[in-house]
Amino acid sequence: MHGAWGRDAVAQSALGPYAPRVWREAVRQRGTRVITIRRDLRRRPERDLRMVYVRPTRPGAGPGRAVRRTIDDLARVVPATEWLASGAEPHPSWEVDDDGYVLVCTNGRHDPCCATFGRPLVRHLRATRWADQVWECSHIGGDRFAANVVLLPDSLYFGHCDGPGVEAMLAAHDAGRLDTTSFRGRSTFTTAEQAVEHAVRAELGLDGLDAIAGMTRTDDEGGFAVVVRNADGERTVPVALRRTDVAAPTPLTCKGSPGQQYARFDVSLTSPT
């Protein structure tokens, strides 16, 4: 979607007059996050508007999927997504989307860090072989990790990204591997589960995209059972996690203030079964 975004990139954009609060709230309650995307702020706008719906899955639950529909008028966005607000399945007019999407947050009105670090990253990626997959996007969470990148439809989040690092990450992803250098986690995991995945991968040296085949919580004290997969097959690894909330000595984001709280996780692996 071409044009500027405000802090709320749906309500405070060209889409705003056509996206009533009741629709936005209905979609939010369904657990769906609406993100606006554009090729480039200065690039001549495309005639057609692309809408993409991504339904990622947890590891072990099968592949995620994406569907797409093209329209020619912002006024048609809400009527074309009534099924989404009601929790129904995608309308038959939406077709399977096999494209890969590299989203880079550049929503500077939400936090200046996103524009400061995100826009140079977009410019860098425009000159790579992944240029056709690159889209600027609105706020996706984690301003303190700018520049932020999301890969869809896998819904993998990466933070503190720079150009060479993202090129290495994308090359690994194309080869079926997960470069954990800047890996933040996946949207289908809770924050605690994201910390567990990162620790398990680091401890066991797992880099396959499907190396984590499942994860369940085993108790209320921070116990998890993680199913890992490698060339030798699958096994279950018990994990213990402890969370501590700490105060940041410096602002976490460009708009932040000192003393903000953030979660720190300590993860330990025990003998696999």
C-alpha positions in Angstrom: 0.0 0.0 0.0 1.6 3.2 -1.2 1.9 6.3 0.9 2.9 7.4 4.4 2.0 5.5 7.7 1.3 7.0 11.1 1.9 5.2 14.4 -1.1 3.0 13.6 -0.3 2.1 10.0 -3.9 0.9 9.3 -5.9 3.7 10.9 -3.4 6.4 10.1 -2.8 5.7 6.4 -4.7 5.8 3.1 -6.5 2.7 4.2 -7.8 4.4 7.4 -11.1 5.8 6.0 -12.0 2.4 4.7 -11.1 0.3 7.8 -13.6 1.0 10.6 -12.7 0.3 14.2 -15.2 -2.5 14.4 -13.5 -4.4 11.6 -10.0 -3.8 13.1 -11.1 -5.0 16.5 -12.9 -8.1 15.0 -9.7 -9.1 13.2 -7.6 -8.5 16.3 -9.8 -10.7 18.4 -9.3 -13.5 15.9 -5.6 -13.3 16.6 -4.7 -11.9 13.2 -2.3 -9.0 12.9 -2.9 -6.6 10.1 0.4 -5.3 8.5 0.6 -2.8 5.7 3.3 -3.4 3.1 4.7 -1.4 0.2 7.5 -1.8 -2.2 9.0 1.6 -1.5 7.8 5.0 -0.2 9.1 6.9 -3.2 8.5 4.3 -5.9 5.6 4.9 -8.2 2.6 3.1 -6.8 1.5 -0.1 -8.5 -2.0 0.1 -10.0 -3.2 -3.0 -8.2 -3.3 -3.6 -4.4 -2.0 -6.9 -3.1 -3.7 -8.5 -0.1 -1.9 -11.6 1.5 -3.3 -13.8 4.3 -0.7 -16.0 6.0 -1.6 -18.8 8.4 1.7 -20.0 9.9 1.7 -23.2 12.0 3.6 -24.5 15.0 6.4 -27.0 14.3 5.0 -30.5 13.9 1.6 -29.2 12.7 2.3 -29.3 9.0 3.4 -26.4 6.7 1.9 -23.0 6.9 0.1 -21.5 3.9 -0.6 -18.2 2.3 -3.3 -17.0 0.0 -3.6 -13.8 -2.0 -6.1 -11.6 -3.8 -5.5 -8.5 -5.9 -7.9 -5.6 -5.9 -7.9 -2.2 -7.4 -9.5 0.0 -4.8 -8.8 0.4 -1.0 -12.5 0.7 -0.5 -12.7 -3.0 -1.3 -10.3 -4.2 1.4 -12.9 -4.7 4.2 -15.6 -6.3 2.0 -13.0 -8.6 0.6 -11.9 -9.7 4.1 -15.3 -10.2 5.8 -14.4 -13.9 6.1 -11.3 -13.0 8.1 -13.2 -10.9 10.7 -15.8 -13.7 11.2 -13.2 -16.4 11.6 -14.3 -18.3 8.4 -12.0 -19.9 5.9 -10.6 -17.8 3.0 -13.1 -17.0 0.3 -12.6 -19.0 -2.9 -11.6 -15.8 -4.7 -8.3 -15.9 -2.8 -5.7 -18.0 -4.6 -2.7 -19.9 -3.2 0.3 -17.7 -2.9 3.7 -19.4 -3.3 5.8 -16.2 -3.1 8.3 -15.6 -0.4 8.1 -12.3 1.5 11.0 -10.5 3.2 9.4 -7.8 5.3 11.5 -5.1 6.8 9.9 -2.8 9.3 10.3 0.9 8.4 7.5 2.3 10.5 9.4 5.4 11.8 6.2 7.0 13.2 5.9 4.1 15.6 9.5 4.3 16.6 12.3 6.2 14.8 14.7 3.2 15.2 12.6 1.3 12.7 13.2 3.9 10.0 16.8 4.7 11.0 17.9 1.1 10.7 15.1 -0.4 8.4 15.3 1.9 5.4 19.1 1.5 4.8 18.5 -2.3 5.0 15.8 -2.1 2.4 18.1 -0.1 0.1 20.8 -2.7 0.5 18.5 -5.6 -0.2 17.1 -3.9 -3.4 20.5 -4.7 -4.9 20.5 -8.4 -4.1 19.0 -11.5 -5.7 16.1 -11.3 -3.2 15.0 -7.8 -4.3 11.7 -9.0 -5.7 10.8 -10.5 -2.3 11.6 -7.4 -0.3 8.7 -5.2 1.1 8.7 -2.4 3.6 6.2 -3.1 6.3 4.5 -1.4 9.3 5.1 -2.2 13.0 5.7 -5.9 13.6 6.8 -5.7 17.3 10.2 -5.5 19.0 11.3 -2.0 18.2 14.4 -2.5 20.3 15.6 -5.1 17.8 15.6 -2.8 14.8 16.3 -3.4 12.0 13.6 -6.1 12.1 12.9 -8.7 9.4 10.1 -11.2 9.0 10.2 -14.1 6.6 6.8 -15.2 5.3 5.1 -17.6 5.1 7.3 -19.3 7.7 6.7 -16.3 10.0 10.3 -16.2 11.3 11.5 -13.1 13.0 15.0 -11.7 12.9 16.4 -8.6 14.7 19.4 -6.3 14.8 19.8 -7.0 11.1 22.3 -5.5 8.7 22.7 -6.1 4.9 25.4 -8.7 4.8 23.8 -10.6 7.8 20.4 -10.7 6.1 22.0 -11.9 2.8 23.6 -14.8 4.8 20.4 -15.5 6.5 18.4 -15.6 3.3 20.9 -17.8 1.6 20.7 -20.2 4.5 16.9 -20.2 4.4 16.9 -20.9 0.7 19.1 -24.0 1.5 16.7 -25.2 4.2 18.8 -23.9 7.1 18.1 -21.4 9.9 20.9 -18.9 10.6 20.4 -18.1 14.3 22.8 -15.2 14.4 20.0 -12.6 14.4 17.1 -15.1 14.9 14.4 -13.7 17.3 11.9 -16.5 17.0 8.7 -17.6 15.3 5.3 -15.9 15.6 3.6 -19.2 16.5 5.7 -19.6 19.7 5.3 -17.6 22.9 8.3 -15.6 24.1 9.3 -18.4 26.5 9.1 -21.0 23.7 11.2 -18.7 21.5 13.9 -18.7 24.2 13.7 -22.5 24.5 14.1 -23.0 20.7 17.1 -20.7 20.5 18.8 -22.4 23.4 18.1 -25.9 22.1 19.4 -25.0 18.7 22.6 -23.4 20.1 23.3 -26.3 22.6 22.8 -29.1 20.1 24.1 -27.3 17.0 20.8 -27.6 15.0 20.4 -25.4 12.0 17.8 -27.3 9.9 14.6 -25.3 9.3 12.6 -28.3 10.6 15.1 -29.3 13.3 12.5 -28.4 16.0 9.7 -30.8 15.3 7.5 -30.0 18.3 7.3 -28.4 21.7 5.0 -28.8 24.7 5.0 -27.4 28.2 5.3 -30.1 30.8 4.6 -28.2 34.0 3.9 -24.7 35.4 7.5 -24.3 36.6 9.1 -23.8 33.3 9.5 -27.3 32.0 9.3 -28.1 28.3 9.6 -31.1 26.1 11.2 -30.4 22.8 11.1 -32.8 19.9 14.3 -32.3 17.8 15.0 -33.8 14.4 18.3 -34.5 12.6 19.8 -37.1 10.3 19.6 -39.7 13.1 15.8 -39.3 13.5 13.8 -37.7 16.3 14.2 -37.5 20.0 12.7 -35.6 22.9 14.8 -33.2 24.9 13.6 -32.0 28.4 14.3 -28.4 29.1 14.0 -26.2 32.2 13.4 -22.4 31.8 13.6 -19.7 34.4 12.3 -16.2 33.7 13.6 -13.0 35.4 12.2 -9.5 34.8 15.0 -7.0 34.9 15.2 -3.2 34.4 17.1 -2.0 31.4 20.0 0.5 32.3 19.4 2.4 29.0 16.3 3.0 26.9 15.3 -0.1 24.9 14.0 1.9 21.9 14.5 5.3 20.4 11.2 6.4 22.1 11.9 4.5 25.3 12.9 5.7 28.7 15.5 4.3 31.2 14.3 1.6 33.6 12.0 -0.2 31.3 11.4 -3.9 32.2 12.3 -6.8 29.9 12.3 -10.5 30.4 15.5 -12.5 30.6 15.4 -16.3 30.2 17.8 -18.9 31.5 17.4 -22.2 29.8 19.0 -25.5 30.7 18.9 -28.9 28.9 18.7 -32.2 30.7 19.5 -35.7 29.4 17.3 -36.5 26.4 15.0 -39.5 26.4 
